[in-house]
Amino acid sequence: MSTSDKPIRSKRSNNEGTAPRLRKDGSWQANYVAGYLPSGKPIRKSVYGSTKAQCAAKLKTALLEVSDGSVVLSRSPRLIEWLDHYLDVIAPSTIKERTINAHRSKVDNYVRRHRIAGKRLDKLTPTDVDLLYRDARGSRQRTTSRGSKSDPLSPSTIHGLHRVLRRALNVAVNRGVMAKNPVLRVEVSGKSNFEPQVYTTEEVRRMLALATGMDDGARWILNLTLGPRQGEALGLSWSDVDLESARIKLVREVYSLPWKHGCGDSCGRRYGSNCPSRHGGGFFTGPPKSDAGNRSLPIPAQLVAALKEHREVQSLQRSKDWGPYVDQVGAEHDLVFSRTNGQPVDHRADWQAWKDFLAAAEVPNGRVHDGRHTAATTLLLLGIDPRVVMEILGWSQVSMLTRYQHVLDEMHDDVAKKLTNHWTPDPEPESNIISLADMRKRRLGGGT
């Protein structure tokens, strides 16, 4: 047979294993990839048989166990090893970095020092996860005048930790690092008893009146009327504002990331921000939270006037070292709300300015995000269609409206009243004409 007549052998993929081969001792052997270590190194296993057919049958069974996740791997990593690998290596390809930081914070606060951290993935059980959540619920400490006090975590925080573990271990299962995900067999409630601070109409009017006379008042008028997210407001550029047509575009947000040590933790400083070789931190720009976050909105007259005045005041307050904010990709932004040098306002400084504003307005304390809740409630109470409210607030899910169910119920009651009034016929007007029969009755009655 010539070289050209020889059959072409196609390369077998990892999920097929190797073809059975005859060993020197007369038995048959086939190899396959059973999964991968956190480093990405494949875990190879072998099956044996006294005949080629028997070896092929065992290989088929082993591959089925790999595909359905029932195979248990050797050298299983510890939970904390896998979580670190997932957050450092795997997650950055699909999750935003600031989200990864939030996930890492939950792992550091509630998992890393817990006994579950050292448990190997193949030994992890739903009971272990239950105990982790139980201990996490009572792990928050705060200092009072009488000493340290433990506060239970909110259900939403526990649910957030649950999502992190579920996602990380789902990836471990998909990559063959573990057989089954025990987190899927644990149920937690994400329902929180937290009620946002929604300001009344009278309180909002008082706040708007105060904001009108403040240098940064436009920031709070924007917060209370259109309710952008904090990062969206701080990422707003003057190029996104059209005061002539009274429209505003929300297309980005500004956020910050913590600095990391660049010295291998050898500088002796506790925080990465103090490290001489720090890296990875500072301000960044990114798209809004969801696709629905990209939106163009009408500006109410009060906000148009406030933004015009804010632009004039801002130009007078610019320092000598002012310059446009240059983001991580080199794009320049003339920020609407910035420091005197043109750089972004830190979210903590913005938060403190809001607290000071609330105190000056003599209204109940609340978060910056409560201005967003107030804006949503006001729009709904004004009878604006909920779908339009979703577009203004940049909500991607209808379920967000359920947070305002009490407002929607009031709107539904109002609809019922309007329908009742619309379909109820007007009462017949009383006539001044008296019939002859009535006149007789009156005369007869009067004569008795």
C-alpha positions as CSV (number, residue, x, y, z in Angstrom):
1,M,0.0,0.0,0.0
2,S,1.4,3.4,-1.0
3,T,1.6,6.3,1.4
4,S,-1.3,8.0,-0.3
5,D,-3.5,4.8,0.1
6,K,-3.1,4.7,4.0
7,P,-6.2,5.7,5.9
8,I,-6.1,9.2,7.5
9,R,-6.4,9.0,11.3
10,S,-8.3,11.9,12.8
11,K,-7.1,13.3,16.1
12,R,-9.2,12.3,19.0
13,S,-10.4,15.1,21.4
14,N,-9.9,15.1,25.1
15,N,-13.5,14.2,25.7
16,E,-13.0,11.0,23.6
17,G,-10.0,9.6,25.5
18,T,-7.2,7.7,23.7
19,A,-7.8,4.6,21.7
20,P,-7.1,1.3,23.7
21,R,-3.5,0.1,23.2
22,L,-1.9,-3.2,24.0
23,R,0.5,-3.2,26.9
24,K,3.5,-5.5,27.3
25,D,1.8,-7.5,30.0
26,G,-1.0,-8.4,27.5
27,S,-3.7,-6.1,29.0
28,W,-5.2,-3.1,27.3
29,Q,-5.1,0.6,28.4
30,A,-6.9,3.8,27.5
31,N,-6.3,7.3,28.9
32,Y,-8.7,10.2,29.3
33,V,-8.9,13.7,30.9
34,A,-11.1,13.6,34.0
35,G,-10.9,17.3,34.7
36,Y,-8.6,20.2,35.5
37,L,-6.8,21.5,38.5
38,P,-7.2,25.2,39.4
39,S,-3.9,25.9,37.6
40,G,-5.5,24.6,34.4
41,K,-3.4,21.4,34.4
42,P,-5.4,18.4,33.2
43,I,-6.0,15.5,35.5
44,R,-5.4,12.3,33.4
45,K,-6.7,8.9,34.4
46,S,-6.6,5.5,32.8
47,V,-8.8,2.4,32.5
48,Y,-7.7,-1.2,31.9
49,G,-9.1,-4.3,30.4
50,S,-8.1,-7.9,29.6
51,T,-9.4,-7.4,26.0
52,K,-9.6,-4.4,23.7
53,A,-13.4,-4.5,23.8
54,Q,-13.5,-4.6,27.6
55,C,-11.1,-1.6,27.8
56,A,-13.2,0.4,25.3
57,A,-16.3,-0.3,27.4
58,K,-14.7,0.9,30.6
59,L,-13.5,4.0,28.7
60,K,-17.0,4.7,27.6
61,T,-18.3,4.4,31.1
62,A,-15.6,6.7,32.5
63,L,-16.3,9.4,29.9
64,L,-20.0,9.3,30.7
65,E,-19.2,9.8,34.4
66,V,-17.1,12.8,33.4
67,S,-19.8,14.3,31.2
68,D,-22.6,14.0,33.8
69,G,-20.4,15.2,36.7
70,S,-20.5,12.0,38.7
71,V,-16.7,11.4,38.6
72,V,-14.8,12.3,41.8
73,L,-11.3,13.7,41.1
74,S,-8.2,13.1,43.0
75,R,-6.1,16.1,44.3
76,S,-9.2,18.1,44.9
77,P,-8.4,21.7,45.8
78,R,-9.5,23.3,49.0
79,L,-12.5,25.7,48.8
80,I,-10.4,28.8,49.4
81,E,-7.8,27.8,46.8
82,W,-10.6,27.3,44.2
83,L,-12.3,30.6,45.1
84,D,-9.0,32.5,44.8
85,H,-8.3,30.9,41.5
86,Y,-11.8,31.6,40.3
87,L,-11.7,35.3,41.2
88,D,-8.2,35.9,40.0
89,V,-8.1,33.8,36.8
90,I,-11.5,32.7,35.6
91,A,-14.0,35.5,36.6
92,P,-12.2,38.4,34.9
93,S,-13.1,37.1,31.5
94,T,-16.8,37.4,32.1
95,I,-17.4,39.7,35.2
96,K,-16.7,43.4,35.7
97,E,-13.7,44.0,37.9
98,R,-15.7,46.1,40.4
99,T,-18.1,43.1,40.7
100,I,-15.2,40.8,41.3
101,N,-14.0,43.1,44.1
102,A,-17.4,42.9,45.7
103,H,-17.3,39.1,45.4
104,R,-13.8,39.0,46.9
105,S,-14.9,41.1,49.8
106,K,-17.6,38.6,50.7
107,V,-15.0,35.7,50.4
108,D,-12.5,37.6,52.6
109,N,-15.1,38.6,55.2
110,Y,-17.1,35.4,55.6
111,V,-15.2,32.4,54.0
112,R,-11.4,32.9,54.3
113,R,-11.2,32.6,58.1
114,H,-14.0,30.1,58.4
115,R,-13.3,26.4,58.9
116,I,-15.0,25.6,55.6
117,A,-12.2,27.4,53.8
118,G,-9.8,24.5,54.2
119,K,-12.2,21.8,53.2
120,R,-11.6,20.0,49.9
121,L,-14.2,20.4,47.2
122,D,-14.8,16.7,47.0
123,K,-15.7,16.6,50.7
124,L,-17.9,19.7,50.8
125,T,-21.5,19.1,51.8
126,P,-24.7,21.1,52.0
127,T,-24.4,21.0,55.8
128,D,-21.0,22.8,55.6
129,V,-22.6,25.5,53.6
130,D,-25.5,25.8,56.1
131,L,-23.0,26.2,58.9
132,L,-21.1,28.9,57.0
133,Y,-24.3,30.9,56.5
134,R,-25.3,30.5,60.1
135,D,-22.0,31.8,61.3
136,A,-22.0,34.6,58.8
137,R,-25.3,35.9,59.9
138,G,-23.9,36.7,63.3
139,S,-20.4,37.9,62.1
140,R,-21.0,41.6,61.7
141,Q,-19.5,43.6,64.5
142,R,-20.0,47.3,65.2
143,T,-18.6,49.5,68.0
144,T,-21.0,51.4,70.3
145,S,-20.5,53.5,73.4
146,R,-21.0,50.4,75.4
147,G,-18.5,48.3,73.5
148,S,-18.6,45.9,70.5
149,K,-22.0,44.6,69.4
150,S,-22.8,41.9,66.9
151,D,-25.5,42.6,64.3
152,P,-27.0,40.0,62.1
153,L,-26.4,40.3,58.4
154,S,-29.3,41.2,56.2
155,P,-30.9,38.3,54.1
156,S,-29.8,40.1,50.9
157,T,-26.1,40.0,52.0
158,I,-26.3,36.2,52.8
159,H,-28.0,35.8,49.4
160,G,-25.1,37.7,47.8
161,L,-22.6,35.3,49.4
162,H,-24.7,32.4,48.2
163,R,-24.6,33.6,44.6
164,V,-20.8,33.9,44.7
165,L,-20.3,30.4,46.0
166,R,-23.0,28.9,43.6
167,R,-21.3,30.5,40.6
168,A,-17.8,29.6,41.5
169,L,-18.6,26.0,42.3
170,N,-20.8,25.7,39.1
171,V,-17.6,26.5,37.2
172,A,-15.7,23.9,39.2
173,V,-18.3,21.3,38.2
174,N,-18.3,22.3,34.6
175,R,-14.5,22.0,34.5
176,G,-14.4,18.7,36.2
177,V,-12.8,19.9,39.4
178,M,-15.6,18.5,41.5
179,A,-18.5,16.1,41.0
180,K,-21.6,18.1,42.2
181,N,-22.2,21.5,43.6
182,P,-23.6,21.2,47.2
183,V,-24.6,24.9,47.2
184,L,-27.4,24.1,44.8
185,R,-29.0,22.0,47.5
186,V,-29.1,24.9,50.0
187,E,-31.9,27.3,50.0
188,V,-31.6,30.9,51.2
189,S,-34.0,33.8,51.2
190,G,-33.0,37.0,49.4
191,K,-35.9,38.9,50.8
192,S,-34.8,41.8,53.0
193,N,-36.8,43.7,55.6
194,F,-35.0,46.9,54.5
195,E,-37.3,49.7,53.7
196,P,-35.7,52.6,51.7
197,Q,-36.1,56.2,52.9
198,V,-38.6,57.7,50.6
199,Y,-39.1,61.5,51.1
200,T,-42.5,63.0,51.1
201,T,-43.7,65.7,48.6
202,E,-43.3,68.4,51.3
203,E,-39.8,67.2,52.2
204,V,-38.7,67.1,48.5
205,R,-40.0,70.6,48.0
206,R,-38.0,71.8,51.0
207,M,-34.9,70.0,49.6
208,L,-35.3,71.4,46.1
209,A,-35.7,74.9,47.5
210,L,-32.5,74.5,49.5
211,A,-30.6,73.0,46.5
212,T,-31.5,76.0,44.3
213,G,-29.2,78.2,46.4
214,M,-26.3,75.8,46.6
215,D,-23.1,75.6,44.5
216,D,-23.6,71.9,44.0
217,G,-27.4,72.0,44.2
218,A,-27.8,70.7,40.6
219,R,-26.4,67.3,41.8
220,W,-29.2,66.9,44.3
221,I,-31.9,68.2,42.0
222,L,-30.8,65.6,39.4
223,N,-30.9,62.9,42.1
224,L,-34.4,63.7,43.3
225,T,-36.0,64.3,39.9
226,L,-34.5,61.7,37.6
227,G,-32.9,59.4,40.1
228,P,-29.7,58.3,38.2
229,R,-27.4,55.8,40.0
230,Q,-24.5,57.5,41.8
231,G,-21.9,56.3,39.3
232,E,-24.0,57.5,36.4
233,A,-24.3,61.0,37.9
234,L,-20.6,61.3,38.7
235,G,-19.8,60.0,35.2
236,L,-21.9,62.6,33.4
237,S,-20.1,64.9,31.0
238,W,-21.1,68.2,29.6
239,S,-21.2,66.7,26.2
240,D,-24.0,64.5,27.4
241,V,-26.1,67.5,28.4
242,D,-28.2,69.5,25.8
243,L,-29.7,72.4,27.7
244,E,-31.3,73.9,24.6
245,S,-33.4,70.8,23.9
246,A,-33.6,70.0,27.6
247,R,-32.3,66.4,27.3
248,I,-29.6,64.5,29.1
249,K,-27.8,61.2,28.1
250,L,-26.7,58.7,30.6
251,V,-24.2,56.5,28.8
252,R,-21.4,55.8,31.4
253,E,-20.6,55.6,35.0
254,V,-17.5,56.4,37.0
255,Y,-16.3,54.0,39.7
256,S,-13.2,53.4,41.7
257,L,-11.2,50.3,42.5
258,P,-8.9,49.8,45.5
259,W,-5.1,49.9,44.9
260,K,-3.2,46.7,45.1
261,H,0.3,46.0,46.5
262,G,2.9,45.8,43.8
263,C,5.7,44.8,46.1
264,G,4.6,41.3,47.0
265,D,3.5,42.6,50.4
266,S,7.1,43.4,51.3
267,C,6.7,47.2,51.9
268,G,5.2,46.7,55.3
269,R,2.2,48.9,54.6
270,R,-1.2,47.5,55.5
271,Y,-3.1,49.0,52.6
272,G,-2.2,48.8,48.9
273,S,-3.0,52.5,48.5
274,N,0.1,53.3,50.6
275,C,2.4,50.9,48.7
276,P,5.2,52.6,46.7
277,S,4.6,50.1,43.9
278,R,0.8,50.2,44.0
279,H,-1.2,49.4,40.9
280,G,-4.7,48.6,39.6
281,G,-6.5,51.3,41.6
282,G,-8.0,54.7,41.0
283,F,-11.0,55.9,38.9
284,F,-12.4,54.1,35.9
285,T,-15.3,54.6,33.5
286,G,-17.6,51.8,32.3
287,P,-21.0,51.3,30.8
288,P,-24.1,51.6,33.0
289,K,-25.2,48.7,35.1
290,S,-27.3,47.1,32.3
291,D,-28.1,47.8,28.6
292,A,-31.3,49.6,29.8
293,G,-28.9,52.0,31.6
294,N,-28.0,53.7,28.3
295,R,-30.8,56.2,28.1
296,S,-31.7,59.7,26.9
297,L,-34.0,61.6,29.3
298,P,-36.0,64.9,29.3
299,I,-34.9,67.4,31.8
300,P,-37.5,69.3,34.0
301,A,-37.2,73.1,33.9
302,Q,-35.9,73.3,37.5
303,L,-33.0,71.1,36.5
304,V,-32.2,73.0,33.3
305,A,-31.9,76.2,35.3
306,A,-29.8,74.6,38.0
307,L,-27.4,73.0,35.4
308,K,-27.0,76.4,33.7
309,E,-26.0,78.1,37.0
310,H,-23.9,75.1,38.0
311,R,-21.8,75.4,34.8
312,E,-21.1,79.1,35.4
313,V,-20.1,78.4,39.1
314,Q,-18.0,75.5,38.1
315,S,-16.0,77.6,35.6
316,L,-15.3,80.1,38.3
317,Q,-14.1,77.5,40.8
318,R,-11.7,75.7,38.5
319,S,-8.2,75.5,40.0
320,K,-5.0,76.3,38.1
321,D,-4.2,72.6,37.6
322,W,-7.7,71.9,36.1
323,G,-7.8,69.4,33.3
324,P,-10.4,67.1,31.8
325,Y,-10.6,63.6,33.4
326,V,-8.7,61.1,31.2
327,D,-10.1,57.6,31.7
328,Q,-8.3,54.2,31.4
329,V,-8.6,54.1,27.6
330,G,-7.4,57.7,27.1
331,A,-10.8,59.3,26.5
332,E,-11.3,62.8,27.9
333,H,-14.3,63.9,29.9
334,D,-15.4,67.4,31.0
335,L,-17.3,66.1,34.0
336,V,-20.5,68.0,35.1
337,F,-19.8,67.1,38.8
338,S,-16.1,67.1,39.5
339,R,-13.4,68.4,41.9
340,T,-11.9,71.8,41.2
341,N,-9.1,70.2,39.2
342,G,-11.6,68.5,36.9
343,Q,-11.1,65.0,38.3
344,P,-13.9,62.7,39.4
345,V,-15.6,63.1,42.8
346,D,-15.0,60.1,45.1
347,H,-18.2,58.3,45.9
348,R,-17.5,58.6,49.6
349,A,-17.2,62.4,49.3
350,D,-20.4,62.5,47.3
351,W,-22.0,60.4,50.0
352,Q,-20.9,62.8,52.8
353,A,-22.1,65.8,50.8
354,W,-25.5,64.2,50.5
355,K,-25.6,63.6,54.3
356,D,-24.7,67.3,54.9
357,F,-27.4,68.3,52.5
358,L,-30.1,66.3,54.3
359,A,-29.1,67.7,57.6
360,A,-29.3,71.3,56.3
361,A,-32.7,70.5,54.8
362,E,-33.8,69.1,58.2
363,V,-35.2,65.9,56.7
364,P,-34.6,62.3,57.8
365,N,-31.2,60.8,57.2
366,G,-30.8,58.5,54.2
367,R,-28.5,57.1,51.5
368,V,-27.7,58.8,48.2
369,H,-29.6,55.9,46.6
370,D,-32.7,56.9,48.5
371,G,-32.9,59.9,46.2
372,R,-33.4,57.4,43.4
373,H,-36.1,55.6,45.3
374,T,-37.8,59.0,45.9
375,A,-37.6,59.9,42.2
376,A,-39.2,56.5,41.2
377,T,-42.0,56.9,43.8
378,T,-42.7,60.4,42.7
379,L,-42.9,59.5,39.0
380,L,-45.3,56.6,39.8
381,L,-47.5,58.8,42.0
382,L,-47.7,61.3,39.2
383,G,-49.4,58.6,37.1
384,I,-46.6,58.2,34.6
385,D,-46.8,54.8,32.9
386,P,-44.6,52.2,34.8
387,R,-42.9,51.2,31.5
388,V,-41.8,54.9,31.0
389,V,-40.6,55.0,34.7
390,M,-38.5,51.9,33.9
391,E,-36.9,53.7,31.0
392,I,-36.2,56.8,33.0
393,L,-34.6,54.8,35.9
394,G,-32.8,52.4,33.6
395,W,-34.3,49.3,34.9
396,S,-33.9,46.1,32.9
397,Q,-36.3,43.9,34.8
398,V,-40.0,44.5,35.5
399,S,-39.5,42.9,38.9
400,M,-37.9,46.2,40.0
401,L,-41.4,47.6,40.1
402,T,-42.4,45.2,42.8
403,R,-40.4,47.4,45.3
404,Y,-43.0,50.1,44.7
405,Q,-46.1,47.8,44.9
406,H,-47.8,50.1,47.4
407,V,-47.5,53.0,45.0
408,L,-48.8,50.8,42.1
409,D,-51.7,49.7,44.3
410,E,-52.6,53.4,44.9
411,M,-52.5,53.9,41.2
412,H,-54.8,51.0,40.6
413,D,-57.3,52.3,43.2
414,D,-57.3,55.6,41.4
415,V,-58.0,53.9,38.1
416,A,-61.0,52.1,39.7
417,K,-62.3,55.5,41.0
418,K,-61.9,57.1,37.6
419,L,-63.6,54.2,35.8
420,T,-66.5,54.3,38.3
421,N,-67.0,58.0,37.7
422,H,-66.7,57.6,34.0
423,W,-69.3,54.9,33.6
424,T,-71.8,56.2,36.2
425,P,-74.5,58.2,34.5
426,D,-75.0,61.7,35.8
427,P,-78.2,62.1,38.0
428,E,-81.3,63.5,36.4
429,P,-81.8,67.2,37.2
430,E,-84.8,68.0,39.3
431,S,-87.7,69.5,37.3
432,N,-89.6,72.7,38.3
433,I,-92.7,71.5,36.4
434,I,-95.5,70.1,38.6
435,S,-98.0,67.7,37.1
436,L,-101.8,68.3,37.5
437,A,-102.1,65.1,39.6
438,D,-99.5,66.4,42.0
439,M,-101.5,69.7,42.3
440,R,-104.7,67.8,43.1
441,K,-102.9,65.8,45.8
442,R,-101.5,68.9,47.4
443,R,-105.0,70.6,47.4
444,L,-106.7,67.5,48.9
445,G,-104.0,67.2,51.5
446,G,-104.1,70.8,52.3
447,G,-108.0,70.6,52.8
448,T,-107.9,68.0,55.5
